[in-house]
Amino acid sequence: MEPRLCLEGMKLGLLEADSVRVEPAAPGLAEELASIAGRLARQSRVEQVAELEPVRAVRAMFRLWGVDPSKYRPSSEALLRRVAQGKGLYHVLNIVDIANLGSIETGWPYGCYDRDAIEPPVSLRLGGREEKYEGIGRRIWHLDGRPVAADAAGPFGSPISDSTRTMITEAAQSVAVFLYAPATAGEAALELALERLAARLARWAAAAGIVTRIVRGNPGESA
């Protein structure tokens, strides 16, 4: 997969993996989630989340796109607010839980997709006036002027809320994870986040054939 990046102010961390084992829980993963979420909860109160450096950087990225991050909250900030409230992370499926863990560590939105449900070519761009999809856990999500990941069939993901079309289910056999990072994020930090993600997917989801890359685009291109 070679996504085309047409959004200003961001870098995309991309991980692809084959032969994943998707299940509700994996030995040791729940403990890791609880440990890291607990540590972060002790470090920040909910009213402090918006002042964290990576959260500020993601909010600035949203504003560059013309999106109000207070109205359309980045998924990473929503998770961090939940953790700061002492509610911990959701337990969904091992793949999703691993992505959420990386998101609260970095402060960046992660998108976790069934790679076999994606129809290349893929681009990251702003949504069009008539574009929409069925969002996970919510009603129809209207995408006009909002950041989206789109394939040949239309938008399927976003750093705000993803679609049901490419969501991870227990039937998934391959995965693509997008790290929607601000352009100000250091290369070393993005590489470390991808390395941690790869190691966790191998450990807790038996992922094989893992490939990672950093995608930098030309904001002047149209999708």
Helices and strands as residue ranges (DSSP letters): E 4-5, E 10-18, H 29-43, G 46-51, H 53-64, H 75-84, H 94-106, E 110-114, G 115-117, E 123-126, E 132-134, E 140-142, E 147-151, E 154-157, E 175-182, H 187-205, E 208-215
